[in-house]
Amino acid sequence: MTTQHAVPSALVQQEASALAVSLAPVYQDLHANPELAFAEHRTAGIVAERIVALGYTVTTGIGRTGVVGVLENGDGPTVLLRADMDGLPVLEETGLDYASTARGIGPDGDVPVMHACGHDVHVTCLLGAAELLVGRRDTWAGTLVVLFQPAEEAGGGAQAMVDDDLYGRIPKPDIVLGQHVGPLPAGVVGTHAGPAFAGADAFDVTFHGRGGHGSRPQSTIDPIVMASAAVLRLQTIVSREVAGTETAVLTVGTMHAGTKNNIIPDTARLGVNIRSYEPHVRDRVLDSMARIVRAEAAASGAEREPDIAHTESFPVLVNDPDATNALTATFAEAFGAQRVLDPGLVTGSEDVGMLATAADAPIVYWILGGADPQAFAAAFASGRMEQDLPGNHSSKFAPLIHPTLDTGIAALSIAALSRLGSGASA
């Protein structure tokens, strides 16, 4: 059974809005100074300094760069609020006066870095909720855990924290709560019970040919042609091997080959990303991907089978139905039913569920709207949502500061208060 109690939501939202104003410069600073996965040293330092000052017991360096604050406040449940910290190798094109010009060292060398997925929003909102909940200690009882996770984009951050004895170093939570900003209208929250975010698998595929001079292709086995044929054929998996009532996404996100236009190289590499919700669909798509890759190599006369390396794996994020339905009702009461919606299945992936699984605890993870409501309405009315509304991982992704931060701080705070025990003046 889940526990839930009334929250003074109007007062919480007023406090959240005041904190959103004071934290806006922090958000802009984080946005202008993003860091890649497992390199979030500056961000982790800012987070640790702020929550130490609030009175949390703070542990740093969990899973390399993770930061966790613990606030014990009497007997009651343990609630964990989570935010991720890392940016992406994207060149920012938002035109904001606080746009990132940062660079970092990724697997492919020196790259531009941008908070193109909104993790700067997540960090700022959790800092706000951490402060708001400290100020309301007389209204709740239990233990509050605020967790700032590294490397969500790399797929290994949550597991790295778990493997670094996370729950031997901090209290094990009774529930995990969190949010992800996305291109819904700012001020809106989206909850979905059951499977909510897709599982993801990533692969590096290397085709082996035989290089040579571009003027004598007959003496070579061209891996670029091989890889190009595979890219096109891979698109048939979803359209021809997955039922219309099932869901899968296959994307070839990278293709690397060659050094000069008159040299046929020895190898070509593809980066393949697959999303799914059901185990049988996942198995079918993964098997088909491997079959097609090997078949295209054989059809090109390759003398060696391609290498297929499984580089990332996210499980499906499954929101606990009872806890999600209860929190949805709480959000509707707090924000008004018109600001709470069901976004349906999200084909993006998230590793936050690993934190809940490792604790054997339920999770509720929701979408936080960050888009300009007028731009959203115009794109929706024109039927051009995908074309006109920059989404996560876009170089133009730019959440509104207000009311995104206001709502995000309030949502985390209201969710935590609804699960923590009643305090002396609750």
N, C-alpha and C positions, 0 to 999 in steps of 0.2 A: 504494500500500500504506500502511496505517496503522501507526504505531509504538505500542507498548504495553509497559509493563514493570510488574513487581510493585511494589506500594505497601504500606508498613507501616501498613495501614489501622486496626488497633486503636489504635496510638499516635496516629495522626492524629485519630481520633474522640475520644480522651481530651483531646487538646489543643484540639480544636474545642469540646468541652463546656465546658472551662475558659474559653475565649474567649467563648462564648455567655453565660456568667454575667457576665463583666466588661463585655460590650457591651449587656446588657439595658437599662441606663439610657440608652444612646445610642439604641437602638431606640425606647424610650418617648418620648424627646425628639423624634425624627424623626416619630413617629406624632402627637404632639401639635402639631406645627408643620409641616404639609404645605404645599406650594406648587404652584401650577398650572404647566402646561407653559410652558417658556422663562422661568419666573420663579423657578427653583430656586436663588436666590442664597444663601440661608442654608444650604441643604443642601450646595450645591457648596463653600461655605466650610468647613463641617465636614469634608467628605470630603478636600478638599485639605490642610487642616492635619494631619489624621491620617496621610495617606499620605506627606506630606513628612517627618513625624517618624519614619516607618518606614524612610526612606532611598530612597524612589522618586524618580526624576526626574519632576517633575509639570508638566503643561501644563494651564492653565485656559482657559476661554472658548472652547473648540472647539464650533462650532455654537451659539454664544451663551453657554450655561451648562454645557457639558460639561466633565468633568474626566478626565484620563488620567494614570495613573502607569506608569512603565516601570522595570523592575528587570532589568539585564543581569547575567548570571551565567555567563559563559563561552560556549563554543560549544555550540549545540544548537538545537532548534526554538523558534519564537516562538508562545506560547500567549496568547490574549486571553480574559479573563474579563469579562463584561459585566453591569451592573445598571442599571436605569432609576430615575429619581428623582422623577418628578412625581406629584402627587395629582389628585383629581377634584373637580368641583363638586357635592359631595354633603354633605348635613347629617348628621353622624354621630349614630347612635342606638344605640351599643353599650353605653352605661352604664359604660364603663371609666373608672377614675380618671385615666387619661392620655388620655382622648378629646379629639379636636380641637375647638376652638371657633374655629379660624382662618377668616378670610375672604380672598378675593382678587378681583381684577378679571379677569373672563373676557370673552368676546365679547358676552355679554348683560348686562354690568355687574357689580355687586358680588354675589358668591355665596359660600356656605359652601364650605369645602374640607376634604376628608378623604382619607386614604390608604385608599380603599375597594378598591384593587386589589393592595395588598401591596407596593408599591414600597419602602416603608420596611423591609420584611423583606429585599428584594433588596439594598438598600444596606448594611444591617447585616451580612448574610452575606458580602458581598464585602469589606467592611472586615475581617471576621474572617479570611477566606481570605488576604487580602493580608498580614496580620500573621503568620498561621501559616506561610505559605510563605517569608517572610523568615527566620523562625526555623529553617527547614529548608534553608537555602541550600547546606549541605554535602552534601545528598542529591540535588540535581538540577542540571542544567546547561541553559542556554538563556536565553531572554528572556521574562519575564513581563510582560504588559500588563493592567492593571486599568482598565476603562473604565466611567465613570459617565455615563450618557446622559440628556439631557433629553428631555422632550416625547414620550414614547412614546404617551401617550394622545391627543395631537394628530395623531399619524401622521407627524410630520415630523422627529422628533429624530435618528434614525439618519442619514437623508439629509442633514440639516443639518450633521452632523459630517463626513460624507463630502465634502460640497460645500465645507466649510471646510478642505480639504486635509488631512484626517485622516491619510492614509497618506503624505503628504509630511512630516508632523511627528512621526510615531511609526513604529516598525517595523511592516511589514505582517505579519499573523499567518499561521501555517501552519494554524491551526484556531481557530474561535470557539466558546466554551462559555458556557452560561448556564442560568438556571432561572427558573421562575415559580411563586410560591406559589398554591395553589388548595385547594378543599375536599375533598381527599383526607385521610386520617388523618395527623396529625402524626407524623413519623418515617418516612414512606413516600416513595419517589421513583418517578416514572412516566416511562418512556422509550418513544418510538415512532419507528421508522425510517421514512424516506420522508416524504410529505406529512403534516404533523403539526398545524399551526395554519392555519386558513382564511385565504384572501385576503379583503380587505374593501374595499368601495367605499362612500363616503358622498356623499349629494346633498342640496342645498338646493333645494326645489321651491317656486316662487312662482306661485300662481294669481292671475290678474288678473280682477276683476269690475268692477262699477259700484256704488259705494256710495250710501247714501241713508238715509232715515228708516225705522226699523223698522216703523212703521205703514203704510208704502206699499211693500211688497216688490215689487209689480208694476212699480215704476219702477226697480228695481235688477237687477243680476246678482249673486247672492249667492255670494261666493267661499268662504264657510264651508260651505255645502251642497256646493259643488263639491269642496272638499278632503275633506269627510267621506265623500262617495261614493267618492273615490279611495282613501282609507284602507281601506275595506272591500273594494274591488275588488282592490287590490294583494295582499291576503291570498290571492287565488286563484292567484297565480303559482306559489307553491311547491306548493300542493295540486293544481293542475290542469295545470301546464305543465312541471313537473320530474318526471322519472321516479322511481318509488319506490326504485330502486337508486342514485339520485344524491342529492347533498346540497346544499341551499341554505337560507339563512335570510334572510328579509326582515323588517325591523322599522321601523316608523314611530315614531321616538323623541321627536320634538318636533312640536307643532302650535301655531302662534301666529296669532291673528287678533283684530281688534277692540279697542275701548277702552271700550265702554259697551253695556249690554244693549238699548238702543233705537236703536243705530246699526249699520247694515249696512256693513261696511268695504269698501274698494276691493280689498284683497289678503288672502290667507291663505297661510301658509308651512308647509311640512312638512319635517322632517329625516328622510331615509330612509337606512337602513343595510343593506347586502347582504353576505352571506358566501357563499363558494363555494370549491371546491377545483380544479375542472376548467375550463379556458378555455372550452369549448363551453357549459358550464352557466352560467358567468358571463355570456357574451355573450347567451345566451337570456334570462336574468333581467333584465339591464340593458336590453335591447331591449324586453322586455315592460313593464317599469316605465315607460319613456318613452312607449310606445304607450298604456298605460292612462291616464297622466296627461293626455296630449293629448286622448284620446278623452273623458274626463270633462269636460274644459274645453269641448270642442265640444258635448257633450250638454247642457251648461248654458247654451249660447248665448254663451259668452265671445267678446268681440270681439278678443281678443289671446291668442296661444298662451302657455302657461305657460313660465316660465324654469326651466331645469334646469341647476343648477351642480354640477359634479363637484368636491367639496371635499377628499376624502381618498381615498387608495388604498394599501393594504398588499398586497404580493405574498404568495402562499402560502409558508409557511415549510416548507422541505423539509430534514429531517434526513438527513445523509449516512448511507446504510445501513451501510457497513462500520464507520465510526467509532462509530455509535450502537450497533451490535451488540457491538462490543468494549467500549464503556463500560458497557453493560448488564451484561455478564459481570463487569466489574470491580466495579460497584455490588453485584451479587448476592453476590460473594465478600466484599465489605467489610461490607455491612449484613445479609446473609442474604437468601435468595431470597424469603422471605415479606414483605420490605419493599420489593421491587422489582416493579413491575407495568407493564403496557402500558395506558395510559388510552384508547387508540384515538384517533380523530380529535377534535381540539379545535376547536369552532366559533368560539372566540375568535381574535383576530388579534394579530400581533406584528411589529414592524418590525426586530427584531434581525437577521433574515436579510439585510437590506441591507448590514450591516457585513461579512458573510461574502462576499456577492456582489461587493462592491466590491474585496475582497482576493483574489477568485478562490480562496477557501478553503472547506473543508467546515465545517459547523456541526453541533453537537449541543446541543439545547435541551430541557430536561426539566421536568416538573412536580414541585414540592416540596409535599408535604402539609403543611397548616397547621391542619386541623380537629381539634377535640376527638375523640379516638378513640371515646369512649363515646357522644357525640352522633351521630357518624357511624354507629356500629353500630345505634343505636336508629332513626335515620332510614332506614337501609337495611332493617332488619327490618320496619319498618312500611310500606315502599313509599312513603315521603314524603320522599325525598331533596330534590327540588326545593322542596318547601314548608317543610321544617323545618331545612334546613341552609343558612345564609346563604352565598352565593357571592360571587365577585368583582363589584364595583360595587354591592353591597348596602350600605345605610346601617348594617347590623348585622354587616358582615364584620369578624371579629376573630380572626386567627390566634393560636393558643397561642404564647407566647414560647418555652417549652421543651416538647417537643424540636424545635420548628420551626427555631430558630436553630442548635441543635446539629447537626442533620442538614444544614441548608443550608450551613453553614461547612464541614462535613466533605465534603459532595458536591462543592462547588467545588474544594476542596483536593485531594481524591482524583482528580478528573477532570484537574486541571492536572498533578499529579505523574505520572499515567499517560501523559501525552503529552510531558512534558519529558524531556530526556536524563538519563541516570544520572550522579549526582555522585560525588564521591570516596568517600563512605561509604554509598552506596546499596546 
